[in-house]
Amino acid sequence: MARKYFGTDGIRGATNAHPMTAAMAMKVGMAAGAHFQRGDHKHRVVIGKDTRLSGYMLESAMVAGFTSVGMDVVLLGPMPTPAVAMLTHSMRADLGVMISASHNPYADNGIKLFGPDGYKLSDEDELAIEALIDGEIPLVPGPDIGRARRVDDAKGRYIHFAKSTFPESLRLDGMRIVVDCANGAGYQVAPSALWELGADVIAIGVSPNGKNINDGVGSTAPDLLCETVVASGAQLGIALDGDADRLIVVDELGHVVDGDQLMATIASGYARAGRLKNGGLVATVMSNLGLERHLAAQGIGLIRTGVGDRQVLEAMRAQGYNVGGEQSGHIILSDHATTGDGLVAALQVLAELVWAGAPASQFLHRFDPVPQLLKNVRFKGGKPLDNATVKAVIAEAEAELEGKGRLVIRPSGTEPVIRVMAEGDDSAQVERLVDRICDAVRVAAA
């Protein structure tokens, strides 16, 4: 059954346009609150947000919605998405909410929901909430409405948790680290955690004004971080995204290290320590073939899923893996967290660097990526991938790449776009095949 409001990662859209309005936020609070009323205890929801201007509006609307159906509300203020997930579970809350549009521009916003176990909601829960949104939700009698309160020490709780994932025998003394917090949710907790572990911290992207989140800073815009690392003589740069669930690293030479290299680093360290469960990791179809070959050479397996950290996590939980993620920097370490956590992932990478005593440019460059090319073809309607000519061109390309590369072709889940990706040892061949498929899709979509 198709979902009406929830996408691949909660509800998201342009602020003050359906569905990201104050009225809808209140209705989501009412519906989610009603759905999670289970038992006779006083129910509680934890709400965090990033630094977007619209966060105040949506937070207030959701408080109204939750309290109107009898739920108490705990307000965390600006906090990373993984912190909300962790605190939902540790505070024995019935529900957690993160108000954020992640790496999107400030004019967008979104609502992510977590269950009492700290994991994102199942499809079944989201469908049940959608059904309530579109109906009449009963309100509790006046004397039974919920209360709202702010928790002042939430940041300290999360910093303590994040630091606990870093080996007690190690410190970051003598290491200069530049951390770019994207003017987002991690702007206070990330620099503090690194400083408390002994690092000399240079923080950028830590002056949010409601409109500058992800604006020329953060994991999707690493140029400033690269420049700052080189200019300051730092050993490493760390970039988070707007809600701090994504990580990109920059080495001391100013080169970007993506999620594939970071997953390889963490998995190798876990394997060395005997901590890598199931002898492998989970990544998406978009992770580079070079990662797969590198892991295989070490006897480490790789399970691939569809795109999205949600699908990665589902595979990890179903098959018992404890390392997974995406090339974009969503890294899930299930021994520590129920969702991607940029700061925790960064601390695992730093632990490996301290252990190795080697420059990041050497230690984090685990493999040479196979030439990879991704192009998007926009279409107005229909199903171009069902066209017989398109299918034939794709089949020919797959046959040509067999044993030498991979082909991934999929419709976008958020816009009318066909994504065509190929990778292989011959970059000219890769480009030729991608262009041929894109041309066929354009003709079919015309």
One Martini backbone bead per residue (centre of mass of N, CA, C, O) as a GRO file, in nm:
protein
  446
    1MET     BB    1   0.094   0.037   0.025
    2ALA     BB    2   0.076   0.357  -0.024
    3ARG     BB    3   0.212   0.651   0.081
    4LYS     BB    4   0.113   0.987   0.146
    5TYR     BB    5   0.341   1.131   0.349
    6PHE     BB    6   0.553   0.922   0.367
    7GLY     BB    7   0.871   0.858   0.305
    8THR     BB    8   1.194   0.742   0.335
    9ASP     BB    9   1.222   0.997   0.574
   10GLY     BB   10   0.947   1.078   0.637
   11ILE     BB   11   0.842   1.409   0.647
   12ARG     BB   12   0.871   1.630   0.354
   13GLY     BB   13   0.924   1.993   0.287
   14ALA     BB   14   0.807   2.290   0.227
   15THR     BB   15   0.753   2.552   0.404
   16ASN     BB   16   0.412   2.626   0.408
   17ALA     BB   17   0.368   2.354   0.254
   18HIS     BB   18   0.232   2.092   0.152
   19PRO     BB   19   0.287   1.911   0.451
   20MET     BB   20   0.467   2.168   0.585
   21THR     BB   21   0.266   2.250   0.832
   22ALA     BB   22   0.127   2.334   1.124
   23ALA     BB   23  -0.132   2.170   1.090
   24MET     BB   24   0.010   1.901   1.023
   25ALA     BB   25   0.189   1.880   1.273
   26MET     BB   26  -0.047   1.858   1.469
   27LYS     BB   27  -0.174   1.605   1.338
   28VAL     BB   28   0.069   1.422   1.380
   29GLY     BB   29   0.070   1.442   1.686
   30MET     BB   30  -0.211   1.326   1.728
   31ALA     BB   31  -0.174   1.057   1.574
   32ALA     BB   32   0.081   0.948   1.712
   33GLY     BB   33  -0.027   0.968   1.998
   34ALA     BB   34  -0.269   0.777   1.959
   35HIS     BB   35  -0.109   0.526   1.854
   36PHE     BB   36   0.093   0.530   2.131
   37GLN     BB   37  -0.145   0.439   2.313
   38ARG     BB   38  -0.011   0.213   2.563
   39GLY     BB   39  -0.177   0.189   2.823
   40ASP     BB   40  -0.187   0.347   3.163
   41HIS     BB   41   0.032   0.523   3.130
   42LYS     BB   42   0.218   0.803   3.103
   43HIS     BB   43   0.280   0.953   2.817
   44ARG     BB   44   0.583   1.000   2.604
   45VAL     BB   45   0.756   1.267   2.425
   46VAL     BB   46   1.034   1.333   2.213
   47ILE     BB   47   1.181   1.658   2.110
   48GLY     BB   48   1.363   1.751   1.825
   49LYS     BB   49   1.602   1.974   1.649
   50ASP     BB   50   1.711   2.193   1.444
   51THR     BB   51   1.808   2.531   1.307
   52ARG     BB   52   1.554   2.607   1.183
   53LEU     BB   53   1.321   2.846   1.173
   54SER     BB   54   1.068   2.636   1.155
   55GLY     BB   55   1.104   2.476   1.424
   56TYR     BB   56   0.927   2.642   1.611
   57MET     BB   57   0.655   2.600   1.471
   58LEU     BB   58   0.652   2.284   1.467
   59GLU     BB   59   0.695   2.236   1.765
   60SER     BB   60   0.440   2.380   1.870
   61ALA     BB   61   0.238   2.210   1.707
   62MET     BB   62   0.318   1.933   1.829
   63VAL     BB   63   0.257   1.995   2.119
   64ALA     BB   64  -0.043   2.040   2.076
   65GLY     BB   65  -0.104   1.758   1.965
   66PHE     BB   66  -0.003   1.577   2.198
   67THR     BB   67  -0.152   1.710   2.444
   68SER     BB   68  -0.448   1.669   2.326
   69VAL     BB   69  -0.396   1.332   2.368
   70GLY     BB   70  -0.214   1.308   2.657
   71MET     BB   71   0.082   1.391   2.609
   72ASP     BB   72   0.393   1.418   2.710
   73VAL     BB   73   0.659   1.667   2.677
   74VAL     BB   74   1.001   1.658   2.559
   75LEU     BB   75   1.240   1.916   2.524
   76LEU     BB   76   1.566   1.948   2.356
   77GLY     BB   77   1.618   2.092   2.112
   78PRO     BB   78   1.905   2.117   1.958
   79MET     BB   79   1.955   1.795   1.796
   80PRO     BB   80   2.051   1.512   1.698
   81THR     BB   81   1.904   1.247   1.572
   82PRO     BB   82   2.054   1.025   1.745
   83ALA     BB   83   1.980   1.159   2.016
   84VAL     BB   84   1.678   1.116   2.000
   85ALA     BB   85   1.686   0.811   1.982
   86MET     BB   86   1.840   0.761   2.247
   87LEU     BB   87   1.645   0.924   2.443
   88THR     BB   88   1.390   0.770   2.392
   89HIS     BB   89   1.495   0.509   2.522
   90SER     BB   90   1.629   0.613   2.798
   91MET     BB   91   1.340   0.769   2.880
   92ARG     BB   92   1.094   0.580   2.816
   93ALA     BB   93   0.961   0.651   2.564
   94ASP     BB   94   0.698   0.623   2.313
   95LEU     BB   95   0.832   0.871   2.151
   96GLY     BB   96   1.001   1.023   1.866
   97VAL     BB   97   1.121   1.354   1.748
   98MET     BB   98   1.240   1.494   1.434
   99ILE     BB   99   1.313   1.825   1.322
  100SER     BB  100   1.402   1.772   0.980
  101ALA     BB  101   1.598   1.807   0.649
  102SER     BB  102   1.889   1.774   0.688
  103HIS     BB  103   2.058   1.865   0.382
  104ASN     BB  104   1.867   2.072   0.331
  105PRO     BB  105   1.745   2.356   0.299
  106TYR     BB  106   1.595   2.578   0.519
  107ALA     BB  107   1.302   2.585   0.371
  108ASP     BB  108   1.303   2.310   0.472
  109ASN     BB  109   1.125   2.026   0.622
  110GLY     BB  110   1.080   1.773   0.892
  111ILE     BB  111   0.949   1.439   1.005
  112LYS     BB  112   1.070   1.221   1.253
  113LEU     BB  113   1.011   0.886   1.373
  114PHE     BB  114   1.023   0.713   1.694
  115GLY     BB  115   1.032   0.454   1.877
  116PRO     BB  116   1.086   0.317   2.194
  117ASP     BB  117   1.362   0.176   2.063
  118GLY     BB  118   1.485   0.409   1.849
  119TYR     BB  119   1.344   0.338   1.594
  120LYS     BB  120   1.220   0.360   1.311
  121LEU     BB  121   0.939   0.329   1.166
  122SER     BB  122   0.721   0.138   1.038
  123ASP     BB  123   0.505   0.097   0.786
  124GLU     BB  124   0.264   0.031   0.967
  125ASP     BB  125   0.276   0.281   1.147
  126GLU     BB  126   0.258   0.494   0.921
  127LEU     BB  127  -0.018   0.402   0.811
  128ALA     BB  128  -0.176   0.444   1.075
  129ILE     BB  129  -0.120   0.748   1.096
  130GLU     BB  130  -0.240   0.833   0.826
  131ALA     BB  131  -0.530   0.742   0.891
  132LEU     BB  132  -0.562   0.947   1.127
  133ILE     BB  133  -0.512   1.212   0.980
  134ASP     BB  134  -0.779   1.162   0.788
  135GLY     BB  135  -0.928   1.182   1.057
  136GLU     BB  136  -1.083   1.161   1.364
  137ILE     BB  137  -0.939   1.280   1.663
  138PRO     BB  138  -0.955   1.218   1.981
  139LEU     BB  139  -0.993   1.399   2.268
  140VAL     BB  140  -0.914   1.481   2.569
  141PRO     BB  141  -0.988   1.578   2.853
  142GLY     BB  142  -0.885   1.856   3.002
  143PRO     BB  143  -0.746   1.713   3.264
  144ASP     BB  144  -0.564   1.512   3.044
  145ILE     BB  145  -0.363   1.681   2.944
  146GLY     BB  146  -0.057   1.756   2.862
  147ARG     BB  147   0.283   1.817   2.921
  148ALA     BB  148   0.557   2.060   2.909
  149ARG     BB  149   0.923   2.017   2.884
  150ARG     BB  150   1.254   2.101   2.950
  151VAL     BB  151   1.586   1.974   2.885
  152ASP     BB  152   1.902   2.085   2.986
  153ASP     BB  153   2.092   1.794   2.970
  154ALA     BB  154   2.092   1.663   2.683
  155LYS     BB  155   2.374   1.724   2.572
  156GLY     BB  156   2.533   1.578   2.795
  157ARG     BB  157   2.420   1.297   2.745
  158TYR     BB  158   2.525   1.267   2.453
  159ILE     BB  159   2.823   1.316   2.500
  160HIS     BB  160   2.863   1.078   2.689
  161PHE     BB  161   2.778   0.863   2.489
  162ALA     BB  162   2.981   0.918   2.261
  163LYS     BB  163   3.240   0.880   2.435
  164SER     BB  164   3.175   0.572   2.510
  165THR     BB  165   3.270   0.473   2.206
  166PHE     BB  166   3.549   0.543   2.305
  167PRO     BB  167   3.831   0.430   2.396
  168GLU     BB  168   3.970   0.450   2.713
  169SER     BB  169   4.283   0.414   2.612
  170LEU     BB  170   4.219   0.674   2.450
  171ARG     BB  171   4.335   0.981   2.288
  172LEU     BB  172   4.345   1.333   2.141
  173ASP     BB  173   4.614   1.425   2.199
  174GLY     BB  174   4.764   1.641   1.957
  175MET     BB  175   4.496   1.671   1.788
  176ARG     BB  176   4.393   1.838   1.503
  177ILE     BB  177   4.047   1.942   1.459
  178VAL     BB  178   3.806   1.985   1.212
  179VAL     BB  179   3.465   2.101   1.261
  180ASP     BB  180   3.164   2.061   1.064
  181CYS     BB  181   2.814   2.155   1.151
  182ALA     BB  182   2.626   2.312   0.934
  183ASN     BB  183   2.456   2.490   1.122
  184GLY     BB  184   2.346   2.262   1.315
  185ALA     BB  185   2.264   2.019   1.553
  186GLY     BB  186   2.599   1.979   1.620
  187TYR     BB  187   2.728   2.264   1.719
  188GLN     BB  188   2.783   2.170   2.029
  189VAL     BB  189   2.851   1.859   2.070
  190ALA     BB  190   3.096   1.796   1.887
  191PRO     BB  191   3.318   1.987   1.996
  192SER     BB  192   3.295   1.895   2.292
  193ALA     BB  193   3.368   1.595   2.264
  194LEU     BB  194   3.650   1.637   2.139
  195TRP     BB  195   3.767   1.812   2.367
  196GLU     BB  196   3.722   1.603   2.604
  197LEU     BB  197   3.934   1.400   2.443
  198GLY     BB  198   4.186   1.628   2.366
  199ALA     BB  199   4.137   1.809   2.138
  200ASP     BB  200   4.214   2.039   1.886
  201VAL     BB  201   3.956   2.264   1.815
  202ILE     BB  202   3.804   2.352   1.498
  203ALA     BB  203   3.518   2.548   1.444
  204ILE     BB  204   3.262   2.514   1.199
  205GLY     BB  205   2.941   2.570   1.156
  206VAL     BB  206   2.851   2.740   1.462
  207SER     BB  207   2.629   2.985   1.341
  208PRO     BB  208   2.323   2.986   1.375
  209ASN     BB  209   2.019   3.170   1.209
  210GLY     BB  210   1.796   2.970   1.048
  211LYS     BB  211   1.939   3.006   0.727
  212ASN     BB  212   2.250   2.845   0.727
  213ILE     BB  213   2.191   2.563   0.678
  214ASN     BB  214   2.406   2.409   0.453
  215ASP     BB  215   2.557   2.688   0.372
  216GLY     BB  216   2.863   2.604   0.260
  217VAL     BB  217   2.832   2.356   0.456
  218GLY     BB  218   2.924   2.048   0.526
  219SER     BB  219   2.895   1.734   0.371
  220THR     BB  220   2.782   1.886   0.091
  221ALA     BB  221   3.020   2.131   0.158
  222PRO     BB  222   3.373   2.082   0.183
  223ASP     BB  223   3.561   2.323   0.100
  224LEU     BB  224   3.608   2.475   0.368
  225LEU     BB  225   3.728   2.237   0.517
  226CYS     BB  226   3.969   2.189   0.336
  227GLU     BB  227   4.097   2.470   0.376
  228THR     BB  228   4.118   2.461   0.691
  229VAL     BB  229   4.296   2.218   0.727
  230VAL     BB  230   4.543   2.324   0.569
  231ALA     BB  231   4.577   2.608   0.711
  232SER     BB  232   4.595   2.468   1.018
  233GLY     BB  233   4.734   2.178   1.028
  234ALA     BB  234   4.550   1.946   1.031
  235GLN     BB  235   4.475   1.595   1.059
  236LEU     BB  236   4.153   1.662   1.051
  237GLY     BB  237   3.822   1.639   0.904
  238ILE     BB  238   3.476   1.711   1.003
  239ALA     BB  239   3.151   1.634   0.852
  240LEU     BB  240   2.830   1.738   0.889
  241ASP     BB  241   2.501   1.758   0.890
  242GLY     BB  242   2.213   1.910   0.990
  243ASP     BB  243   2.148   1.628   1.183
  244ALA     BB  244   2.415   1.444   1.232
  245ASP     BB  245   2.394   1.149   1.047
  246ARG     BB  246   2.650   1.250   0.883
  247LEU     BB  247   2.977   1.159   0.723
  248ILE     BB  248   3.274   1.349   0.647
  249VAL     BB  249   3.616   1.338   0.543
  250VAL     BB  250   3.937   1.511   0.591
  251ASP     BB  251   4.246   1.525   0.517
  252GLU     BB  252   4.557   1.686   0.554
  253LEU     BB  253   4.541   1.754   0.225
  254GLY     BB  254   4.219   1.803   0.149
  255HIS     BB  255   4.080   1.524   0.118
  256VAL     BB  256   3.812   1.340   0.046
  257VAL     BB  257   3.626   1.105   0.256
  258ASP     BB  258   3.414   0.864   0.213
  259GLY     BB  259   3.196   0.621   0.319
  260ASP     BB  260   3.347   0.379   0.200
  261GLN     BB  261   3.622   0.427   0.341
  262LEU     BB  262   3.506   0.433   0.630
  263MET     BB  263   3.384   0.151   0.635
  264ALA     BB  264   3.649   0.004   0.581
  265THR     BB  265   3.792   0.101   0.836
  266ILE     BB  266   3.595  -0.001   1.051
  267ALA     BB  267   3.574  -0.300   0.963
  268SER     BB  268   3.876  -0.365   0.997
  269GLY     BB  269   3.888  -0.297   1.300
  270TYR     BB  270   3.671  -0.496   1.391
  271ALA     BB  271   3.807  -0.751   1.282
  272ARG     BB  272   4.069  -0.728   1.447
  273ALA     BB  273   3.885  -0.727   1.729
  274GLY     BB  274   3.631  -0.927   1.689
  275ARG     BB  275   3.349  -0.730   1.613
  276LEU     BB  276   3.255  -0.848   1.339
  277LYS     BB  277   2.956  -0.922   1.233
  278ASN     BB  278   2.933  -1.177   0.997
  279GLY     BB  279   3.193  -1.080   0.832
  280GLY     BB  280   3.049  -0.787   0.763
  281LEU     BB  281   2.863  -0.561   0.547
  282VAL     BB  282   2.633  -0.289   0.475
  283ALA     BB  283   2.523  -0.177   0.152
  284THR     BB  284   2.464  -0.020  -0.132
  285VAL     BB  285   2.441  -0.003  -0.478
  286MET     BB  286   2.632   0.272  -0.468
  287SER     BB  287   2.868   0.136  -0.391
  288ASN     BB  288   3.176   0.072  -0.466
  289LEU     BB  289   3.350  -0.179  -0.617
  290GLY     BB  290   3.613  -0.130  -0.459
  291LEU     BB  291   3.500  -0.213  -0.186
  292GLU     BB  292   3.433  -0.506  -0.250
  293ARG     BB  293   3.723  -0.592  -0.326
  294HIS     BB  294   3.865  -0.510  -0.065
  295LEU     BB  295   3.705  -0.691   0.129
  296ALA     BB  296   3.757  -0.965  -0.011
  297ALA     BB  297   4.071  -0.959   0.040
  298GLN     BB  298   3.995  -0.982   0.369
  299GLY     BB  299   3.726  -1.159   0.413
  300ILE     BB  300   3.494  -0.948   0.361
  301GLY     BB  301   3.172  -0.886   0.344
  302LEU     BB  302   2.891  -0.790   0.111
  303ILE     BB  303   2.582  -0.626   0.147
  304ARG     BB  304   2.315  -0.535  -0.062
  305THR     BB  305   2.101  -0.253  -0.113
  306GLY     BB  306   1.900  -0.028  -0.131
  307VAL     BB  307   1.836   0.290  -0.114
  308GLY     BB  308   1.899   0.376   0.209
  309ASP     BB  309   1.927   0.358   0.551
  310ARG     BB  310   1.676   0.189   0.605
  311GLN     BB  311   1.762  -0.062   0.437
  312VAL     BB  312   2.021  -0.116   0.585
  313LEU     BB  313   1.901  -0.162   0.868
  314GLU     BB  314   1.713  -0.395   0.801
  315ALA     BB  315   1.944  -0.588   0.719
  316MET     BB  316   2.102  -0.581   0.982
  317ARG     BB  317   1.874  -0.691   1.166
  318ALA     BB  318   1.802  -0.953   1.003
  319GLN     BB  319   2.138  -1.054   0.979
  320GLY     BB  320   2.349  -0.941   1.209
  321TYR     BB  321   2.474  -0.662   1.164
  322ASN     BB  322   2.712  -0.375   1.275
  323VAL     BB  323   2.777  -0.267   0.973
  324GLY     BB  324   2.675   0.034   0.793
  325GLY     BB  325   2.595   0.209   0.469
  326GLU     BB  326   2.693   0.505   0.286
  327GLN     BB  327   2.864   0.697   0.066
  328SER     BB  328   2.739   0.972   0.194
  329GLY     BB  329   2.773   0.895   0.535
  330HIS     BB  330   2.585   0.683   0.634
  331ILE     BB  331   2.655   0.539   0.956
  332ILE     BB  332   2.595   0.218   1.102
  333LEU     BB  333   2.628   0.130   1.460
  334SER     BB  334   2.459  -0.111   1.640
  335ASP     BB  335   2.623  -0.112   1.912
  336HIS     BB  336   2.528   0.212   1.956
  337ALA     BB  337   2.295   0.250   1.728
  338THR     BB  338   1.970   0.310   1.546
  339THR     BB  339   2.137   0.511   1.369
  340GLY     BB  340   2.281   0.747   1.221
  341ASP     BB  341   2.622   0.870   1.339
  342GLY     BB  342   2.857   1.102   1.292
  343LEU     BB  343   3.015   1.115   1.563
  344VAL     BB  344   3.054   0.814   1.620
  345ALA     BB  345   3.198   0.751   1.355
  346ALA     BB  346   3.432   0.947   1.398
  347LEU     BB  347   3.542   0.805   1.657
  348GLN     BB  348   3.619   0.541   1.512
  349VAL     BB  349   3.820   0.666   1.316
  350LEU     BB  350   4.003   0.796   1.533
  351ALA     BB  351   4.083   0.534   1.673
  352GLU     BB  352   4.233   0.419   1.427
  353LEU     BB  353   4.439   0.648   1.398
  354VAL     BB  354   4.567   0.625   1.675
  355TRP     BB  355   4.651   0.330   1.651
  356ALA     BB  356   4.831   0.371   1.385
  357GLY     BB  357   4.996   0.650   1.352
  358ALA     BB  358   4.877   0.771   1.083
  359PRO     BB  359   4.805   0.930   0.820
  360ALA     BB  360   4.509   0.987   0.672
  361SER     BB  361   4.604   0.969   0.368
  362GLN     BB  362   4.689   0.666   0.418
  363PHE     BB  363   4.478   0.513   0.607
  364LEU     BB  364   4.194   0.602   0.452
  365HIS     BB  365   4.316   0.484   0.185
  366ARG     BB  366   4.197   0.173   0.087
  367PHE     BB  367   4.100   0.248  -0.215
  368ASP     BB  368   4.044   0.246  -0.555
  369PRO     BB  369   3.814   0.371  -0.729
  370VAL     BB  370   3.589   0.295  -0.949
  371PRO     BB  371   3.468   0.404  -1.216
  372GLN     BB  372   3.195   0.644  -1.179
  373LEU     BB  373   2.857   0.703  -1.317
  374LEU     BB  374   2.602   0.962  -1.281
  375LYS     BB  375   2.273   0.998  -1.430
  376ASN     BB  376   1.995   1.211  -1.510
  377VAL     BB  377   1.645   1.154  -1.613
  378ARG     BB  378   1.391   1.345  -1.706
  379PHE     BB  379   1.030   1.303  -1.659
  380LYS     BB  380   0.669   1.333  -1.694
  381GLY     BB  381   0.586   1.023  -1.748
  382GLY     BB  382   0.545   0.712  -1.682
  383LYS     BB  383   0.755   0.403  -1.792
  384PRO     BB  384   1.054   0.388  -1.935
  385LEU     BB  385   1.164   0.103  -1.820
  386ASP     BB  386   0.932  -0.063  -1.995
  387ASN     BB  387   1.073  -0.029  -2.246
  388ALA     BB  388   1.200  -0.230  -2.487
  389THR     BB  389   1.451  -0.068  -2.573
  390VAL     BB  390   1.562  -0.011  -2.292
  391LYS     BB  391   1.595  -0.306  -2.210
  392ALA     BB  392   1.797  -0.379  -2.435
  393VAL     BB  393   2.021  -0.174  -2.362
  394ILE     BB  394   2.067  -0.279  -2.078
  395ALA     BB  395   2.141  -0.570  -2.151
  396GLU     BB  396   2.392  -0.498  -2.318
  397ALA     BB  397   2.546  -0.356  -2.088
  398GLU     BB  398   2.557  -0.593  -1.891
  399ALA     BB  399   2.715  -0.782  -2.079
  400GLU     BB  400   2.967  -0.592  -2.111
  401LEU     BB  401   3.017  -0.579  -1.779
  402GLU     BB  402   3.068  -0.858  -1.719
  403GLY     BB  403   3.316  -0.884  -1.467
  404LYS     BB  404   3.382  -0.536  -1.488
  405GLY     BB  405   3.096  -0.444  -1.357
  406ARG     BB  406   2.820  -0.205  -1.306
  407LEU     BB  407   2.452  -0.170  -1.293
  408VAL     BB  408   2.233   0.117  -1.201
  409ILE     BB  409   1.873   0.135  -1.229
  410ARG     BB  410   1.653   0.406  -1.115
  411PRO     BB  411   1.400   0.546  -0.963
  412SER     BB  412   1.309   0.800  -0.799
  413GLY     BB  413   1.153   0.869  -0.477
  414THR     BB  414   1.116   1.217  -0.520
  415GLU     BB  415   1.137   1.222  -0.846
  416PRO     BB  416   1.115   1.257  -1.208
  417VAL     BB  417   1.371   1.024  -1.213
  418ILE     BB  418   1.637   0.867  -1.380
  419ARG     BB  419   1.893   0.657  -1.259
  420VAL     BB  420   2.228   0.629  -1.403
  421MET     BB  421   2.461   0.365  -1.323
  422ALA     BB  422   2.818   0.316  -1.371
  423GLU     BB  423   3.086   0.064  -1.341
  424GLY     BB  424   3.448   0.045  -1.414
  425ASP     BB  425   3.771   0.015  -1.539
  426ASP     BB  426   3.645   0.173  -1.791
  427SER     BB  427   3.561   0.498  -1.834
  428ALA     BB  428   3.472   0.509  -2.130
  429GLN     BB  429   3.267   0.281  -2.113
  430VAL     BB  430   3.089   0.397  -1.896
  431GLU     BB  431   3.004   0.654  -2.048
  432ARG     BB  432   2.883   0.518  -2.297
  433LEU     BB  433   2.660   0.352  -2.150
  434VAL     BB  434   2.514   0.579  -2.007
  435ASP     BB  435   2.442   0.744  -2.259
  436ARG     BB  436   2.278   0.524  -2.403
  437ILE     BB  437   2.060   0.493  -2.187
  438CYS     BB  438   1.969   0.788  -2.168
  439ASP     BB  439   1.875   0.811  -2.459
  440ALA     BB  440   1.657   0.590  -2.442
  441VAL     BB  441   1.490   0.722  -2.217
  442ARG     BB  442   1.424   0.988  -2.363
  443VAL     BB  443   1.269   0.863  -2.598
  444ALA     BB  444   1.056   0.711  -2.421
  445ALA     BB  445   0.965   0.994  -2.268
  446ALA     BB  446   0.857   1.174  -2.521
   0.00000   0.00000   0.00000
